[in-house]
């Protein structure tokens, strides 16, 4: 079973993979993906996001997943639109595109790890602020014990249990 932080990590990694791939594709003059290229890209994003939900990925594994996701997204966009593949988009990215993807993946991995580390403290603060405080016991109820609803009558108050007898006199 995955934790909420792991699920959010997987969603963030999948969304970042798709977003970075579309941004790189657009900056290379490819335009927005459509048709089968978009479906391939979404499958890659879901797959990389699902892999990122594994327990304790660490910075190196997360960065590796993002870089592999970028390469798979690049291949998905290239294979999804054959007319671009023949015109201006190759199956292998250029050196400048590789550098951009590596830098963007590094920044994304740092952001995801930082967000995951801050998830616990931030949600505990939000829960403390948004949860209603527990009600104080009603002081005017006088003598209610727990949830039973037992009320002491005035004749059974604890006044008769106080002993008025003193210690024995040792001098007589």
Residue frames as qw, qx, qy, qz and C-alpha x, y, z in Angstrom:
[[0.000, 0.889, 0.458, 0.000, 0.00, 0.00, 0.00],
 [0.428, 0.393, -0.016, 0.814, 1.34, 3.40, -0.91],
 [0.228, -0.521, -0.431, 0.701, 1.42, 6.35, 1.42],
 [0.257, 0.900, 0.325, -0.134, -0.26, 9.65, 0.52],
 [0.139, -0.809, 0.361, 0.444, 3.16, 11.23, 0.04],
 [0.405, -0.149, 0.792, 0.431, 4.19, 8.45, -2.38],
 [0.396, 0.628, 0.662, 0.102, 0.96, 8.87, -4.36],
 [0.110, 0.959, 0.061, -0.256, 1.55, 12.60, -4.62],
 [0.311, -0.582, 0.585, 0.471, 5.17, 11.94, -5.63],
 [0.464, 0.176, 0.800, 0.338, 4.02, 9.61, -8.41],
 [0.303, 0.828, 0.472, -0.014, 1.46, 12.11, -9.67],
 [0.066, -0.912, 0.175, 0.364, 4.00, 14.92, -9.60],
 [0.382, -0.379, 0.698, 0.473, 6.63, 12.88, -11.45],
 [0.446, 0.417, 0.750, 0.253, 4.13, 11.77, -14.10],
 [0.196, 0.928, 0.299, -0.103, 2.82, 15.30, -14.60],
 [0.195, -0.814, 0.352, 0.420, 6.34, 16.75, -14.71],
 [0.498, -0.091, 0.742, 0.440, 7.42, 14.16, -17.27],
 [0.382, 0.655, 0.615, 0.217, 4.56, 15.07, -19.59],
 [0.016, 0.973, 0.121, -0.196, 4.94, 18.83, -19.02],
 [0.326, -0.667, 0.474, 0.474, 8.69, 18.87, -19.60],
 [0.498, 0.113, 0.746, 0.427, 8.35, 16.73, -22.71],
 [0.301, 0.811, 0.488, 0.114, 5.70, 19.02, -24.20],
 [0.119, -0.941, 0.096, 0.302, 7.83, 22.08, -23.36],
 [0.413, -0.441, 0.623, 0.497, 10.94, 20.58, -24.97],
 [0.468, 0.385, 0.728, 0.321, 8.95, 19.41, -27.96],
 [0.189, 0.924, 0.332, -0.025, 7.47, 22.88, -28.40],
 [0.216, -0.852, 0.276, 0.390, 10.82, 24.63, -27.98],
 [0.444, -0.202, 0.718, 0.497, 12.25, 22.40, -30.70],
 [0.305, 0.269, -0.368, -0.836, 9.49, 23.61, -33.05],
 [0.047, -0.114, -0.982, -0.146, 7.28, 20.55, -32.75],
 [0.463, -0.301, -0.226, -0.802, 4.07, 22.20, -31.56],
 [0.613, -0.235, 0.504, -0.561, 1.48, 20.54, -29.35],
 [0.036, -0.090, 0.983, 0.158, 1.18, 16.78, -29.49],
 [0.677, 0.131, 0.097, -0.718, -2.05, 15.35, -30.79],
 [0.845, 0.206, -0.378, -0.317, -3.55, 12.02, -31.72],
 [0.943, -0.097, -0.288, 0.138, -1.41, 8.98, -31.06],
 [0.435, 0.415, -0.408, 0.688, 1.56, 11.11, -29.94],
 [0.375, -0.507, 0.251, -0.735, -0.55, 12.50, -27.09],
 [0.925, -0.254, -0.091, -0.266, -1.75, 9.02, -26.10],
 [0.820, 0.180, -0.372, 0.395, 1.81, 7.67, -26.13],
 [0.156, 0.496, -0.370, 0.770, 2.94, 10.62, -24.05],
 [0.617, -0.467, 0.148, -0.616, 0.19, 10.11, -21.48],
 [0.969, -0.107, -0.223, -0.010, 1.01, 6.39, -21.22],
 [0.606, 0.318, -0.409, 0.603, 4.66, 7.28, -20.57],
 [0.160, -0.525, 0.290, -0.784, 3.63, 9.83, -17.92],
 [0.827, -0.369, 0.014, -0.423, 1.37, 7.34, -16.13],
 [0.931, 0.060, -0.302, 0.195, 4.04, 4.63, -16.28],
 [0.419, 0.386, -0.413, 0.710, 6.81, 6.83, -14.91],
 [0.398, -0.505, 0.206, -0.738, 4.46, 8.18, -12.24],
 [0.926, -0.264, -0.130, -0.238, 3.50, 4.64, -11.20],
 [0.805, 0.156, -0.375, 0.433, 7.16, 3.68, -10.91],
 [0.144, 0.491, -0.339, 0.790, 7.83, 6.75, -8.79],
 [0.654, -0.526, 0.018, -0.543, 5.28, 5.64, -6.17],
 [0.836, -0.029, -0.503, 0.219, 7.57, 2.81, -5.08],
 [0.600, -0.780, -0.125, 0.128, 8.73, 3.16, -1.48],
 [0.450, -0.764, 0.232, 0.400, 11.67, 5.47, -0.74],
 [0.772, 0.593, 0.099, 0.205, 12.96, 6.25, -4.22],
 [0.582, -0.482, 0.136, 0.641, 15.72, 8.63, -3.14],
 [0.165, 0.810, -0.135, -0.547, 17.09, 11.52, -5.15],
 [0.093, -0.405, 0.770, 0.484, 19.23, 9.40, -7.52],
 [0.254, 0.283, 0.916, 0.128, 16.44, 6.95, -8.40],
 [0.256, 0.778, 0.439, -0.369, 13.95, 9.79, -8.78],
 [0.093, 0.731, -0.352, -0.577, 16.32, 11.70, -11.08],
 [0.165, -0.168, 0.895, 0.379, 16.96, 8.53, -13.08],
 [0.296, 0.509, 0.804, -0.086, 13.23, 7.96, -13.42],
 [0.230, 0.834, 0.158, -0.476, 12.68, 11.52, -14.62],
 [0.012, 0.587, -0.596, -0.548, 15.53, 11.32, -17.17],
 [0.199, 0.069, 0.946, 0.248, 14.35, 7.93, -18.48],
 [0.280, 0.667, 0.630, -0.283, 10.81, 9.35, -18.57],
 [0.174, 0.776, -0.143, -0.589, 12.04, 12.29, -20.65],
 [0.034, -0.345, 0.806, 0.480, 13.77, 9.99, -23.12],
 [0.217, 0.323, 0.920, 0.038, 10.70, 7.72, -23.33],
 [0.260, 0.764, 0.387, -0.445, 8.46, 10.78, -23.81],
 [0.094, 0.637, -0.445, -0.622, 10.76, 12.02, -26.57],
 [0.083, -0.072, 0.932, 0.345, 10.48, 8.64, -28.31],
 [0.240, 0.536, 0.781, -0.213, 6.71, 8.62, -27.80],
 [0.244, 0.783, 0.096, -0.564, 6.37, 12.06, -29.40],
 [0.065, 0.502, -0.661, -0.554, 8.67, 11.09, -32.27],
 [0.097, 0.085, 0.972, 0.198, 6.90, 7.79, -32.91],
 [0.241, 0.574, 0.676, -0.395, 3.45, 9.29, -32.46],
 [0.400, 0.831, 0.077, -0.378, 3.81, 11.75, -35.32],
 [0.790, 0.059, 0.425, 0.437, 5.65, 10.16, -38.27],
 [0.423, 0.818, 0.178, 0.348, 5.50, 13.33, -40.39],
 [0.239, -0.935, 0.252, -0.074, 7.56, 15.18, -37.76],
 [0.798, -0.349, 0.426, 0.243, 9.97, 12.27, -37.54],
 [0.715, 0.367, 0.367, 0.468, 10.77, 12.63, -41.25],
 [0.225, 0.893, 0.114, 0.373, 10.88, 16.45, -41.26],
 [0.102, 0.747, -0.353, 0.553, 12.54, 17.96, -38.20],
 [0.652, -0.539, 0.380, -0.374, 12.38, 15.52, -35.30],
 [0.519, 0.353, -0.778, 0.006, 14.82, 12.66, -34.89],
 [0.829, -0.368, -0.416, -0.073, 14.49, 9.65, -32.64],
 [0.676, -0.236, -0.305, 0.628, 17.66, 10.66, -30.81],
 [0.096, -0.974, -0.186, 0.091, 17.61, 14.09, -29.17],
 [0.480, 0.704, -0.219, 0.475, 20.32, 16.64, -29.92],
 [0.548, -0.009, -0.509, 0.663, 23.03, 17.53, -27.39],
 [0.105, -0.241, 0.182, -0.947, 21.36, 20.80, -26.46],
 [0.697, -0.328, -0.279, -0.574, 18.02, 19.03, -25.96],
 [0.779, -0.161, -0.562, 0.228, 19.72, 16.41, -23.79],
 [0.305, 0.101, -0.421, 0.848, 21.30, 19.16, -21.68],
 [0.382, -0.298, -0.017, -0.874, 17.94, 20.90, -21.30],
 [0.804, -0.280, -0.423, -0.310, 16.19, 17.66, -20.31],
 [0.676, -0.067, -0.562, 0.472, 18.93, 16.79, -17.82],
 [0.086, 0.162, -0.316, 0.931, 18.82, 20.26, -16.21],
 [0.552, -0.282, -0.136, -0.773, 15.02, 20.29, -16.10],
 [0.819, -0.215, -0.525, -0.084, 14.91, 16.76, -14.68],
 [0.490, 0.025, -0.549, 0.677, 17.44, 17.70, -11.98],
 [0.178, -0.197, 0.196, -0.944, 15.42, 20.74, -10.94],
 [0.713, -0.245, -0.319, -0.575, 12.21, 18.68, -10.99],
 [0.748, -0.126, -0.620, 0.200, 13.78, 15.93, -8.84],
 [0.247, 0.069, -0.480, 0.839, 14.96, 18.49, -6.27],
 [0.401, -0.206, 0.006, -0.892, 11.50, 20.07, -6.18],
 [0.785, -0.216, -0.467, -0.343, 9.72, 16.73, -5.80],
 [0.641, -0.082, -0.624, 0.440, 12.08, 15.57, -3.01],
 [0.047, 0.119, -0.347, 0.929, 11.68, 18.90, -1.20],
 [0.571, -0.229, -0.166, -0.771, 7.91, 18.78, -1.51],
 [0.794, -0.185, -0.573, -0.083, 7.85, 15.22, -0.20],
 [0.470, -0.007, -0.580, 0.666, 10.03, 16.16, 2.75],
 [0.134, -0.084, 0.234, -0.959, 7.76, 19.09, 3.60],
 [0.500, -0.298, -0.623, -0.523, 4.54, 17.05, 3.16],
 [0.545, -0.382, -0.703, 0.251, 4.39, 15.78, 6.76],
 [0.238, -0.282, -0.368, 0.854, 5.09, 19.07, 8.59],
 [0.201, -0.040, -0.233, -0.951, 2.81, 21.10, 6.32],
 [0.524, -0.333, -0.648, -0.442, -0.13, 18.70, 6.55],
 [0.465, -0.392, -0.673, 0.421, 0.19, 18.47, 10.34],
 [0.068, -0.196, -0.180, 0.962, 0.05, 22.28, 10.57],
 [0.361, -0.127, -0.438, -0.814, -2.94, 22.42, 8.22],
 [0.539, -0.367, -0.751, -0.101, -4.73, 19.71, 10.22],
 [0.345, -0.336, -0.550, 0.683, -4.03, 21.55, 13.48],
 [0.087, 0.130, -0.007, -0.988, -5.44, 24.78, 12.06],
 [0.453, -0.080, -0.492, -0.739, -8.47, 23.31, 10.28],
 [0.456, -0.298, -0.837, 0.049, -9.58, 20.65, 12.78],
 [0.405, -0.722, -0.094, -0.553, -12.10, 22.01, 15.26],
 [0.024, 0.405, -0.739, 0.538, -10.87, 22.03, 18.85],
 [0.391, -0.295, -0.870, 0.058, -12.29, 19.46, 21.23],
 [0.377, -0.708, -0.181, -0.569, -15.16, 20.82, 23.32],
 [0.040, 0.329, -0.688, 0.645, -14.45, 21.48, 26.98],
 [0.267, -0.381, -0.878, 0.113, -16.51, 19.61, 29.55],
 [0.273, -0.677, -0.264, -0.631, -19.61, 21.44, 30.73],
 [0.208, 0.144, -0.661, 0.707, -18.86, 22.67, 34.26],
 [0.461, -0.155, 0.182, -0.854, -22.50, 23.48, 34.99],
 [0.706, -0.068, -0.621, -0.334, -23.60, 19.84, 34.61],
 [0.383, -0.536, 0.524, -0.540, -22.47, 19.10, 38.19],
 [0.615, -0.230, 0.695, -0.293, -21.88, 15.45, 38.94],
 [0.877, 0.398, -0.099, -0.250, -22.21, 13.77, 35.57],
 [0.516, -0.481, 0.682, 0.193, -19.86, 10.86, 35.38],
 [0.280, -0.120, 0.821, 0.482, -18.76, 9.91, 31.88],
 [0.322, -0.015, -0.550, -0.771, -21.31, 8.97, 29.27],
 [0.168, -0.298, -0.931, 0.130, -23.51, 7.00, 31.69],
 [0.257, -0.547, -0.259, -0.753, -25.46, 10.06, 32.79],
 [0.584, -0.461, -0.611, 0.270, -25.29, 9.19, 36.49],
 [0.048, -0.675, 0.095, -0.730, -26.12, 12.21, 38.63],
 [0.349, -0.126, -0.736, 0.567, -25.47, 12.38, 42.36],
 [0.311, -0.778, -0.445, -0.315, -28.44, 13.45, 44.37],
 [0.080, -0.760, 0.295, -0.574, -27.88, 16.07, 47.12],
 [0.777, -0.528, 0.223, -0.260, -28.21, 13.44, 49.87],
 [0.963, -0.007, 0.108, 0.247, -25.47, 11.28, 48.38],
 [0.308, 0.861, -0.300, 0.272, -22.85, 13.96, 48.13],
 [0.737, 0.142, -0.518, 0.411, -19.54, 13.20, 49.76],
 [0.206, -0.668, 0.280, -0.658, -20.20, 15.29, 52.90],
 [0.844, -0.431, 0.120, -0.297, -21.02, 12.24, 55.07],
 [0.932, 0.149, -0.215, 0.252, -17.83, 10.42, 54.20],
 [0.247, 0.626, -0.416, 0.612, -15.63, 12.92, 56.01],
 [0.680, -0.390, -0.573, 0.238, -14.82, 11.56, 59.45],
 [0.188, -0.855, 0.100, -0.473, -14.96, 13.95, 62.39],
 [0.872, -0.479, -0.003, 0.103, -13.13, 11.56, 64.69],
 [0.107, 0.871, -0.471, 0.087, -9.58, 12.48, 65.59],
 [0.581, 0.306, -0.728, 0.196, -6.61, 10.32, 66.49],
 [0.738, -0.508, -0.440, 0.060, -6.69, 8.44, 69.77],
 [0.203, -0.880, 0.279, -0.327, -5.49, 10.32, 72.79],
 [0.755, 0.195, -0.558, 0.284, -2.28, 8.66, 73.90],
 [0.044, 0.435, -0.529, 0.728, -2.04, 10.45, 77.31],
 [0.687, -0.332, 0.173, -0.623, -4.94, 8.75, 79.05]]
